[in-house]
Amino acid sequence: MSLITAAHLAKSFGAEDLFSEISLSVPQHARIGLVGENGIGKTTLLRMLYGIEKPDEGTIAWAKDLKMGYLPQESRFQSSQTLQQECREALTDIFNLQNEIEALTLQVQQNPQDDTLINRLGDLHERYERLGGYTIDSYILRIVSGLGFEAVDLTRPITQFSGGERTRAYLAKLLLMNPTLLLLDEPTNHLDIQAMEWLEDFLKKYDGAVLIVSHDRYFLDQTVNTIWEMTPAIESYPGNYSAFLHLRQERMERQMKEYESQQEFIAKEEDYIRRNIAGQNTAQAKGRRRRLERLLKEGQLIPPARKHRMVFGFKDNRRSGDIILRTKGVQIGFKDERVSLFRMPDVELRRGECVGVIGPNGAGKTTLLRTILGQLPPYEGEIQLGASLDVGYFAQAHEDLHLDWTLMQEIQANVPKMLPAEIRNYLGKFLFSGDDVFKTVSVLSGGERGRLALAILALKGVNLIFLDEPTNHLDLPSQEILQAVLAEFDGTILLVTHDRYLLEALATQIWMVDATAKKLQVFKGGYAEFSISRQQAAQVPVKMQADTEHPAPRKTTEKKINKQKLQELETHIHAVESEIHTLEQELKDPELDAERVGELGKRYLFLQEQLDDMINQWDEYYEKSST
């Protein structure tokens, strides 16, 4: 049975039709990604499915007792409570059960011989354990930590949170509620890469259905098995986002071939009718004309729509020197304020490389770019740029744009000799049409500002580009085009981004800012290799070495070794579980100060990761010892 069924949905805003005749169904355990151009109506459709916006036409039916959770793009999460209190509200059933147990326990103490009460209390304890009641606070901590909060944030009121933090807090509450259907609108906004990876893993194991609107191609690849493309009709494709790109191209090519074949047939029929309508074969010609008229009325195909896409490239420019960048003893930070953010190793960057710079929000990635550019002095050390460099910079906040200028003025300031008609044609390549060119920068959306900044950058002859979150606010087609343009660029790129799809396609090395260790880690290789390397490094090794002074005899079989390792693992697992239980009990103390909560939370997460790794190893050795 479907969770939601919608038929013939339509929505208009004033005289403008947003979409019409949309029919769909969301099955149980669905994993659906909803994609489409900006402004096509994805958010509006999601709001309709959640029930907070009504369609102008059509019907929506929800399954009985359907429990839904909806994350808007920008959460207006208003609450005077702390993050922990809000999270506990999401688990009301468990806390109600806890209160019931406490009340029944008092009754049992007063009536110790009442078997009915005792049996009832036992049943409640079993249900409480099954729902995870005994580890509820540690579960809350795991959810909020996964989404980038520190343990100390649990005691902060929501009123102190920024807009991005409120969105993450509301997402945490939704996940704790465990709805049958999650409707998520851009859930990776405000998440760093580590939190994105955690959310991906959570959704892979999630038992309910998920419908996701996202511009994050990598996230869609990891979390969905069906893509709905809104065109504005809904076209469904099996598989993740990468599979969708391939299948969509195949479908368009097939539709074009069918259209061309029909056009060829129509042309031949029209030619035959024209030549024979007044001759000896007039009856045949009239019959063909009737069939052709019926075809043109009822079965004529239309060519697949060629959507208006951003079209641009970077100008060819002089070749730079082979050495682009050298650093020696550099620390990144703010010298005047005596704030050091992190230390970086001595690096030498060569022509043609693409460096992907990643790290937590606020770790100093933008400061790193600005320091290399010379806009900020290094806190310590020396930075040398190579010879024959022509540098372009795409700033995340687009602070180089002038809020009171029009788009025409922005382009003219960069290329004074360009004529107004040429400027309009040029801006058309970046999807600005008609009177758009006379808008001021202040009224542009985030995506429009990004496209304008790209338009300005593409006018400059550059061989070294600094890009700070270039795919922010761009729709998926524009992201794909930007990726293709950068792949063709002959120069060198330093790229700060959370877009792992872009990193995987372009990066030749990864620079990761480790905010905890306050250092920059340099990995020579692409993002996929970096990700594998980091996963391997994160595995906590368990000490299970044989006693070197008393080595086992050669005849010890591999099966015996596996059983010995199993026993050692079980000992370690028991010890870690005991410590985790102790931490859980201590975390329940409401009088703990924030600093102690933070220390215990970090220790708890470390032990939990260690426990997960050891359990995985135990499973492997158990399988080996059983075969």
Wavefront OBJ file of the C-alpha trace (Angstrom):
o trace
v 0.000 0.000 0.000
v 1.267 3.487 -0.896
v 1.926 6.009 1.851
v 0.790 8.927 -0.346
v -1.153 8.919 -3.604
v -1.673 12.139 -5.583
v -3.648 12.626 -8.802
v -3.828 15.514 -11.304
v -2.207 18.099 -9.039
v -1.993 21.668 -10.339
v -0.687 24.911 -8.833
v -0.639 28.497 -10.076
v 0.610 31.759 -8.640
v -1.443 34.541 -10.148
v -1.464 34.166 -13.929
v 1.599 31.930 -13.906
v 1.071 28.165 -13.960
v 3.698 26.418 -11.860
v 2.723 22.833 -12.759
v -0.325 20.785 -13.710
v -1.496 17.188 -14.137
v 1.037 15.744 -11.682
v 0.195 12.253 -10.447
v 2.428 10.169 -8.188
v 2.560 7.636 -5.379
v 5.090 7.177 -2.584
v 5.449 3.474 -1.702
v 6.518 2.112 1.673
v 10.297 2.162 2.308
v 10.747 4.453 -0.731
v 14.077 6.155 -1.376
v 13.213 8.936 -3.824
v 15.216 11.962 -4.941
v 13.199 14.843 -6.443
v 15.271 16.965 -8.845
v 14.589 19.771 -11.312
v 15.529 23.319 -12.198
v 15.226 26.106 -9.644
v 11.701 27.520 -9.561
v 10.084 24.440 -11.127
v 7.968 23.785 -8.004
v 9.810 21.090 -6.016
v 9.379 22.787 -2.632
v 5.730 23.581 -3.378
v 5.072 19.921 -4.238
v 6.773 18.778 -1.034
v 4.627 21.184 1.031
v 1.506 19.807 -0.673
v 2.463 16.225 0.133
v 2.995 17.225 3.768
v -0.411 18.922 3.826
v 0.576 22.528 4.590
v -0.187 23.823 1.084
v -3.259 23.025 -0.974
v -3.255 22.275 -4.702
v -5.460 24.380 -6.960
v -6.635 21.160 -8.615
v -6.269 17.455 -7.942
v -6.403 15.198 -4.905
v -3.951 13.799 -2.337
v -4.661 10.709 -0.218
v -2.560 9.734 2.793
v -2.367 6.275 4.347
v -4.246 5.872 7.614
v -2.216 6.860 10.705
v 0.687 8.014 8.491
v 3.360 9.697 10.598
v 5.323 12.248 8.553
v 8.289 14.510 9.243
v 9.057 17.563 7.080
v 12.312 19.540 6.988
v 11.969 22.885 5.161
v 14.999 24.482 3.478
v 15.329 27.131 6.168
v 13.781 26.059 9.456
v 12.024 28.725 11.481
v 12.529 26.617 14.601
v 11.207 28.796 17.442
v 11.627 27.489 20.976
v 12.716 28.742 24.382
v 13.794 25.217 25.359
v 17.279 23.731 25.161
v 18.345 21.372 22.400
v 18.175 18.437 24.813
v 14.647 19.325 25.902
v 13.493 19.552 22.287
v 15.098 16.215 21.479
v 13.428 14.609 24.482
v 10.060 15.935 23.266
v 10.563 13.891 20.092
v 10.633 10.769 22.264
v 7.482 11.481 24.255
v 6.244 7.890 24.035
v 9.366 6.578 25.743
v 9.245 9.182 28.507
v 5.541 8.532 29.073
v 6.408 4.856 29.405
v 9.154 5.763 31.860
v 6.656 7.691 34.006
v 4.264 4.745 33.863
v 7.033 2.397 35.056
v 7.897 4.707 37.936
v 4.246 4.937 39.036
v 3.724 1.183 38.752
v 6.944 0.539 40.687
v 5.516 2.491 43.635
v 2.359 0.382 43.478
v 4.401 -2.831 43.479
v 6.359 -1.609 46.501
v 3.086 -1.061 48.303
v 1.622 -4.392 47.101
v 4.603 -6.772 46.808
v 2.362 -9.869 46.614
v 0.259 -8.643 43.669
v 1.342 -10.859 40.756
v -0.774 -8.890 38.267
v 1.111 -5.679 39.040
v 4.480 -7.463 38.976
v 3.758 -9.067 35.598
v 2.530 -5.750 34.223
v 5.707 -4.032 35.437
v 7.834 -6.722 33.788
v 6.017 -6.218 30.483
v 6.582 -2.456 30.674
v 10.292 -2.924 31.366
v 10.587 -5.234 28.338
v 8.826 -2.727 26.116
v 10.952 0.114 27.522
v 14.126 -1.812 26.757
v 12.883 -2.690 23.265
v 12.269 1.011 22.535
v 15.796 1.888 23.709
v 14.695 3.611 26.873
v 17.781 2.643 28.887
v 20.119 4.314 26.353
v 17.892 7.235 25.387
v 20.255 10.031 26.413
v 23.212 8.428 24.684
v 21.060 7.950 21.542
v 20.149 11.652 21.581
v 23.842 12.494 21.939
v 24.740 10.282 18.950
v 22.132 11.982 16.735
v 23.085 15.563 17.585
v 26.814 14.776 17.433
v 26.356 13.200 14.019
v 24.796 16.438 12.793
v 27.741 18.502 13.971
v 26.778 19.585 17.485
v 29.012 19.280 20.520
v 27.705 17.687 23.703
v 27.788 21.110 25.374
v 25.240 22.359 22.791
v 22.587 20.147 24.407
v 22.289 22.645 27.261
v 22.024 25.708 24.992
v 18.573 27.198 24.331
v 17.396 27.178 20.699
v 17.099 30.985 20.844
v 20.910 31.197 20.881
v 21.296 29.138 17.684
v 22.040 30.610 14.265
v 19.714 29.910 11.326
v 21.848 26.988 10.146
v 22.071 25.548 13.665
v 18.287 25.754 14.046
v 17.828 23.803 10.817
v 20.232 21.106 12.054
v 18.507 21.040 15.465
v 15.114 20.564 13.818
v 16.546 17.796 11.616
v 17.858 16.047 14.749
v 14.397 16.215 16.310
v 12.808 14.806 13.135
v 15.214 11.863 13.047
v 14.514 11.101 16.698
v 10.745 11.112 16.010
v 11.277 8.203 13.579
v 8.365 9.040 11.212
v 7.072 6.588 8.615
v 7.865 9.128 5.878
v 10.588 11.793 5.908
v 10.187 14.735 3.506
v 13.545 16.522 3.373
v 14.079 19.791 1.478
v 17.815 20.398 0.964
v 18.872 18.492 4.120
v 22.610 18.951 3.473
v 22.385 22.752 3.701
v 24.436 23.841 6.718
v 26.152 20.426 7.045
v 29.881 19.903 6.639
v 31.165 16.793 4.845
v 31.493 14.728 8.023
v 27.874 15.450 8.997
v 26.715 14.696 5.429
v 28.405 11.307 5.580
v 26.795 10.588 8.952
v 23.341 11.505 7.612
v 23.879 9.312 4.542
v 24.719 6.359 6.762
v 21.692 7.053 8.965
v 19.295 7.183 6.006
v 20.722 3.983 4.495
v 19.711 2.151 7.686
v 16.441 4.049 8.155
v 13.399 1.796 8.127
v 10.900 4.403 6.916
v 10.416 6.028 3.508
v 12.365 9.114 2.407
v 11.588 11.746 -0.245
v 14.492 14.150 -0.720
v 14.831 17.419 -2.618
v 18.548 18.115 -2.965
v 21.142 19.835 -5.144
v 23.822 17.566 -3.635
v 24.523 14.999 -6.346
v 26.841 12.866 -4.202
v 24.270 12.761 -1.392
v 21.580 11.595 -3.836
v 23.927 8.907 -5.139
v 24.359 7.558 -1.619
v 20.768 7.735 -0.353
v 18.160 7.140 -3.088
v 17.257 4.378 -5.543
v 14.700 6.322 -7.596
v 14.897 9.777 -9.181
v 11.823 11.860 -9.960
v 12.691 14.624 -12.414
v 10.240 17.514 -12.355
v 10.016 18.990 -15.863
v 7.358 20.207 -14.599
v 5.719 16.791 -15.170
v 7.146 13.967 -13.033
v 9.397 11.585 -14.968
v 10.620 8.592 -12.962
v 14.008 6.876 -13.355
v 15.276 3.823 -11.433
v 18.622 4.115 -9.664
v 20.590 6.912 -8.041
v 21.551 10.285 -9.510
v 24.454 9.028 -11.633
v 22.235 6.313 -13.098
v 19.568 8.950 -13.776
v 21.976 11.055 -15.853
v 22.790 8.044 -18.032
v 19.171 6.886 -18.365
v 17.878 10.383 -19.113
v 20.404 10.802 -21.909
v 19.411 7.406 -23.342
v 15.715 8.308 -23.104
v 16.242 11.643 -24.866
v 18.247 10.006 -27.650
v 15.568 7.343 -28.091
v 12.802 9.954 -28.178
v 14.742 11.983 -30.732
v 15.224 8.939 -32.960
v 11.521 8.096 -32.750
v 10.635 11.703 -33.576
v 13.049 11.848 -36.535
v 11.768 8.503 -37.816
v 8.179 9.744 -37.681
v 9.134 13.016 -39.388
v 10.781 11.026 -42.171
v 7.639 8.879 -42.521
v 5.410 11.988 -42.631
v 7.594 13.584 -45.309
v 7.427 10.436 -47.460
v 3.657 10.178 -47.079
v 3.165 13.847 -47.948
v 5.376 13.435 -51.019
v 3.380 10.377 -52.175
v 0.060 12.170 -51.627
v 1.257 15.246 -53.518
v 2.424 13.186 -56.511
v -0.607 10.871 -56.734
v -3.635 12.798 -55.467
v -4.697 13.733 -59.001
v -3.336 10.707 -60.882
v -4.181 7.059 -61.371
v -3.478 6.240 -57.692
v -5.825 8.895 -56.352
v -7.775 6.430 -54.147
v -4.582 5.229 -52.473
v -3.409 8.806 -52.042
v -6.692 9.822 -50.400
v -6.511 6.818 -48.056
v -2.987 7.720 -47.059
v -4.042 11.323 -46.537
v -6.830 10.243 -44.145
v -4.407 8.044 -42.160
v -1.820 10.824 -42.092
v -4.360 13.376 -40.876
v -5.375 10.975 -38.088
v -1.700 10.491 -37.156
v -1.052 14.234 -37.067
v -4.129 14.732 -34.897
v -3.757 11.852 -32.472
v -0.274 10.387 -32.611
v 2.205 13.035 -33.710
v 5.363 12.978 -31.623
v 7.095 16.084 -30.367
v 10.879 16.339 -30.066
v 12.344 16.142 -26.547
v 12.576 19.633 -25.108
v 15.998 21.222 -25.288
v 16.213 23.045 -22.009
v 17.886 26.412 -21.728
v 21.244 25.774 -20.088
v 24.079 27.971 -18.932
v 26.761 28.134 -21.660
v 30.260 29.452 -21.016
v 33.947 28.673 -20.881
v 37.152 30.277 -19.639
v 39.241 32.322 -22.042
v 42.488 30.856 -23.295
v 45.350 32.578 -21.542
v 49.115 32.498 -21.309
v 50.760 29.483 -19.735
v 51.862 29.889 -16.145
v 55.134 28.660 -14.713
v 55.400 25.046 -13.588
v 55.537 25.985 -9.895
v 52.328 27.675 -8.792
v 52.766 27.872 -5.032
v 55.390 27.240 -2.357
v 54.903 27.591 1.391
v 57.379 27.429 4.251
v 56.461 27.231 7.947
v 53.026 28.744 7.359
v 50.346 29.177 9.979
v 46.941 30.453 8.894
v 45.189 32.906 11.194
v 44.698 36.551 12.059
v 47.970 38.132 13.032
v 46.557 41.395 14.375
v 44.153 39.521 16.636
v 46.793 36.939 17.606
v 44.509 34.067 16.568
v 46.145 31.058 14.905
v 43.685 28.742 13.138
v 45.953 25.949 11.900
v 49.432 25.094 10.708
v 50.046 23.816 7.198
v 52.930 21.621 6.002
v 55.379 22.966 3.468
v 53.740 22.423 0.085
v 54.699 22.835 -3.543
v 51.776 23.092 -5.955
v 52.429 22.510 -9.661
v 50.644 23.701 -12.791
v 47.508 21.788 -13.801
v 46.661 20.523 -10.307
v 43.207 20.873 -8.752
v 43.307 21.122 -4.959
v 40.098 20.345 -3.092
v 40.035 22.122 0.276
v 37.651 20.572 2.823
v 36.998 20.794 6.553
v 34.344 21.734 9.134
v 32.388 24.960 8.839
v 34.323 27.815 10.405
v 37.651 25.952 10.353
v 39.361 28.610 8.199
v 39.078 27.350 4.611
v 38.142 30.770 3.188
v 40.869 32.370 5.296
v 43.352 29.941 3.702
v 42.344 31.034 0.195
v 42.507 34.722 1.086
v 45.923 34.251 2.681
v 47.333 32.537 -0.420
v 45.777 35.294 -2.554
v 47.598 37.916 -0.469
v 44.433 39.519 0.877
v 45.480 38.490 4.402
v 49.011 38.068 5.792
v 49.944 34.618 7.120
v 49.980 34.344 10.891
v 53.461 32.939 10.489
v 55.714 31.724 7.677
v 56.181 32.534 3.998
v 53.995 32.042 0.897
v 55.422 32.369 -2.621
v 53.310 32.434 -5.778
v 54.860 31.362 -9.088
v 55.584 33.294 -12.262
v 53.230 34.390 -15.060
v 50.085 33.944 -12.974
v 46.751 35.544 -13.887
v 44.486 34.961 -10.917
v 40.688 34.777 -10.718
v 38.719 34.557 -7.464
v 35.126 33.398 -6.958
v 34.179 34.490 -3.427
v 31.561 32.574 -1.462
v 29.777 35.736 -0.298
v 30.306 37.498 -3.678
v 31.603 40.548 -1.823
v 33.230 41.824 -5.047
v 29.761 42.544 -6.477
v 28.234 45.995 -5.971
v 24.766 45.788 -4.449
v 23.497 49.001 -6.080
v 24.818 48.187 -9.586
v 22.819 46.517 -12.318
v 24.023 43.389 -14.099
v 24.818 45.540 -17.146
v 27.004 47.816 -15.015
v 28.860 44.887 -13.441
v 29.832 43.484 -16.862
v 30.641 46.902 -18.330
v 32.966 47.691 -15.421
v 34.992 44.588 -16.270
v 34.913 45.019 -20.078
v 34.340 48.728 -20.839
v 34.521 48.197 -24.616
v 31.646 45.702 -24.709
v 28.524 47.150 -26.340
v 25.114 47.000 -24.548
v 23.752 44.473 -27.069
v 26.855 42.315 -26.597
v 26.447 42.499 -22.812
v 22.819 41.374 -23.058
v 23.760 38.470 -25.329
v 26.609 37.508 -23.016
v 24.399 37.563 -19.900
v 21.896 35.419 -21.803
v 24.473 32.609 -21.742
v 24.174 32.708 -17.947
v 20.344 32.500 -18.035
v 19.657 36.238 -17.609
v 17.045 37.288 -20.155
v 14.896 40.309 -20.947
v 14.775 42.920 -18.199
v 16.834 40.709 -15.851
v 19.919 42.586 -17.031
v 18.600 45.805 -15.454
v 18.061 44.279 -12.007
v 20.353 45.486 -9.246
v 22.586 42.943 -7.521
v 20.767 43.546 -4.235
v 17.565 41.870 -5.510
v 19.260 38.783 -6.988
v 18.858 35.349 -5.387
v 21.883 33.381 -4.211
v 21.887 31.317 -7.403
v 21.617 34.422 -9.612
v 24.538 36.088 -7.808
v 26.579 32.936 -8.310
v 25.851 32.924 -12.050
v 26.739 36.634 -12.314
v 30.037 36.043 -10.481
v 30.829 33.200 -12.887
v 30.004 35.454 -15.835
v 32.488 38.053 -14.594
v 35.159 35.433 -13.876
v 34.805 33.918 -17.363
v 35.543 37.324 -18.951
v 39.008 37.401 -17.417
v 41.966 35.621 -18.889
v 43.070 33.452 -15.957
v 45.381 30.497 -15.434
v 44.904 30.165 -11.659
v 41.391 30.083 -10.182
v 40.373 30.256 -6.526
v 36.807 29.002 -6.048
v 34.981 29.265 -2.714
v 31.804 27.124 -2.709
v 31.016 27.743 -6.405
v 28.065 25.311 -6.549
v 26.174 26.915 -3.645
v 22.648 27.842 -4.819
v 23.226 26.546 -8.359
v 20.633 24.124 -9.696
v 21.770 20.678 -10.833
v 22.038 21.464 -14.582
v 24.208 24.519 -13.816
v 26.398 22.428 -11.481
v 26.919 19.882 -14.258
v 27.919 22.592 -16.736
v 30.295 24.265 -14.267
v 31.919 20.887 -13.616
v 32.379 20.277 -17.357
v 33.894 23.754 -17.854
v 36.338 23.320 -14.965
v 37.323 19.869 -16.251
v 38.339 21.513 -19.556
v 40.277 24.328 -17.853
v 44.019 24.097 -18.611
v 45.185 26.057 -15.581
v 45.364 25.379 -11.845
v 42.434 25.341 -9.414
v 42.131 25.771 -5.644
v 38.608 24.717 -4.751
v 36.860 25.083 -1.389
v 33.659 23.060 -1.527
v 31.299 20.678 0.254
v 30.313 19.264 -3.157
v 31.870 15.783 -3.093
v 30.605 15.030 -6.609
v 32.656 17.993 -7.875
v 35.647 16.955 -5.759
v 35.530 13.403 -7.087
v 35.405 14.659 -10.678
v 38.160 17.295 -10.465
v 40.468 17.078 -7.449
v 44.000 15.722 -7.893
v 44.823 16.284 -4.224
v 42.863 16.988 -1.049
v 43.758 19.520 1.646
v 41.763 18.817 4.789
v 41.640 21.316 7.643
v 41.700 19.360 10.907
v 40.143 21.868 13.320
v 40.776 19.652 16.362
v 44.496 19.134 15.705
v 44.762 22.662 14.231
v 46.657 21.517 11.161
v 46.210 21.075 7.424
v 46.536 17.516 6.127
v 47.635 17.101 2.496
v 46.591 13.983 0.577
v 48.037 13.388 -2.908
v 45.196 11.780 -4.838
v 41.513 12.156 -5.719
v 38.580 12.376 -3.341
v 37.566 8.719 -3.691
v 41.075 7.585 -2.704
v 41.132 10.104 0.135
v 37.793 8.866 1.450
v 38.961 5.235 1.451
v 42.220 6.212 3.141
v 40.403 8.143 5.864
v 38.026 5.234 6.546
v 40.961 2.870 6.940
v 42.765 5.280 9.253
v 39.633 5.689 11.383
v 39.460 1.994 12.214
v 40.654 1.474 15.769
v 43.136 -1.375 15.827
v 42.580 -3.983 18.475
v 45.683 -5.420 20.094
v 45.586 -9.117 19.495
v 49.247 -9.904 18.863
v 50.589 -13.289 19.840
v 53.135 -13.519 22.642
v 56.448 -13.154 20.809
v 58.397 -14.821 23.606
v 56.208 -17.936 23.419
v 55.151 -18.250 19.774
v 52.408 -20.689 18.871
v 53.596 -23.932 17.295
v 53.460 -24.179 13.530
v 50.709 -26.765 13.623
v 48.255 -24.216 15.156
v 45.556 -23.976 12.577
v 44.055 -20.776 11.248
v 40.709 -21.782 12.765
v 42.263 -21.924 16.255
v 43.871 -18.511 15.731
v 40.494 -17.096 14.719
v 38.850 -18.563 17.834
v 41.587 -17.090 20.022
v 41.042 -13.677 18.451
v 37.316 -14.061 19.005
v 37.895 -14.599 22.718
v 40.195 -11.583 22.923
v 37.682 -9.447 21.045
v 34.878 -10.534 23.358
v 36.956 -9.453 26.350
v 37.601 -6.030 24.784
v 33.941 -5.640 23.756
v 32.758 -6.441 27.276
v 35.155 -3.879 28.761
v 34.069 -1.137 26.339
v 30.381 -1.898 26.856
v 30.856 -1.638 30.609
v 32.514 1.767 30.283
v 29.780 2.972 27.904
v 27.131 1.904 30.433
v 28.945 3.822 33.170
v 29.096 6.931 30.953
v 25.393 6.655 30.145
v 24.534 6.607 33.829
v 26.734 9.624 34.495
v 25.266 11.566 31.540
v 21.796 11.188 33.044
v 22.853 13.364 36.012
v 20.991 16.705 35.514
v 23.490 18.540 37.732
v 26.483 17.931 35.448
v 28.146 21.152 34.306
v 28.515 21.863 30.573
v 32.276 21.242 30.479
v 31.906 17.789 32.058
v 29.050 16.925 29.687
v 31.323 17.824 26.765
v 34.174 15.633 28.073
v 31.872 12.674 28.686
v 30.206 13.114 25.304
v 33.494 13.011 23.406
v 34.614 9.933 25.343
v 31.263 8.256 24.703
v 31.439 8.830 20.927
v 35.018 7.525 20.804
v 34.049 4.361 22.693
v 30.955 3.833 20.543
v 33.026 3.997 17.332
v 35.571 1.619 18.877
v 32.768 -0.769 19.859
v 31.260 -0.720 16.351
v 34.659 -1.548 14.820
v 35.280 -4.414 17.255
v 31.824 -5.888 16.625
v 32.503 -5.796 12.873
v 35.840 -7.563 13.444
v 34.132 -10.122 15.690
v 31.638 -10.886 12.904
v 34.501 -11.419 10.431
v 36.463 -13.756 12.704
v 33.323 -15.648 13.698
v 32.570 -16.302 10.039
v 36.146 -17.495 9.440
v 36.133 -19.772 12.469
v 32.799 -21.304 11.434
v 33.890 -22.239 7.905
l 1 2 3 4 5 6 7 8 9 10 11 12 13 14 15 16 17 18 19 20 21 22 23 24 25 26 27 28 29 30 31 32 33 34 35 36 37 38 39 40 41 42 43 44 45 46 47 48 49 50 51 52 53 54 55 56 57 58 59 60 61 62 63 64 65 66 67 68 69 70 71 72 73 74 75 76 77 78 79 80 81 82 83 84 85 86 87 88 89 90 91 92 93 94 95 96 97 98 99 100 101 102 103 104 105 106 107 108 109 110 111 112 113 114 115 116 117 118 119 120 121 122 123 124 125 126 127 128 129 130 131 132 133 134 135 136 137 138 139 140 141 142 143 144 145 146 147 148 149 150 151 152 153 154 155 156 157 158 159 160 161 162 163 164 165 166 167 168 169 170 171 172 173 174 175 176 177 178 179 180 181 182 183 184 185 186 187 188 189 190 191 192 193 194 195 196 197 198 199 200 201 202 203 204 205 206 207 208 209 210 211 212 213 214 215 216 217 218 219 220 221 222 223 224 225 226 227 228 229 230 231 232 233 234 235 236 237 238 239 240 241 242 243 244 245 246 247 248 249 250 251 252 253 254 255 256 257 258 259 260 261 262 263 264 265 266 267 268 269 270 271 272 273 274 275 276 277 278 279 280 281 282 283 284 285 286 287 288 289 290 291 292 293 294 295 296 297 298 299 300 301 302 303 304 305 306 307 308 309 310 311 312 313 314 315 316 317 318 319 320 321 322 323 324 325 326 327 328 329 330 331 332 333 334 335 336 337 338 339 340 341 342 343 344 345 346 347 348 349 350 351 352 353 354 355 356 357 358 359 360 361 362 363 364 365 366 367 368 369 370 371 372 373 374 375 376 377 378 379 380 381 382 383 384 385 386 387 388 389 390 391 392 393 394 395 396 397 398 399 400 401 402 403 404 405 406 407 408 409 410 411 412 413 414 415 416 417 418 419 420 421 422 423 424 425 426 427 428 429 430 431 432 433 434 435 436 437 438 439 440 441 442 443 444 445 446 447 448 449 450 451 452 453 454 455 456 457 458 459 460 461 462 463 464 465 466 467 468 469 470 471 472 473 474 475 476 477 478 479 480 481 482 483 484 485 486 487 488 489 490 491 492 493 494 495 496 497 498 499 500 501 502 503 504 505 506 507 508 509 510 511 512 513 514 515 516 517 518 519 520 521 522 523 524 525 526 527 528 529 530 531 532 533 534 535 536 537 538 539 540 541 542 543 544 545 546 547 548 549 550 551 552 553 554 555 556 557 558 559 560 561 562 563 564 565 566 567 568 569 570 571 572 573 574 575 576 577 578 579 580 581 582 583 584 585 586 587 588 589 590 591 592 593 594 595 596 597 598 599 600 601 602 603 604 605 606 607 608 609 610 611 612 613 614 615 616 617 618 619 620 621 622 623 624 625 626 627
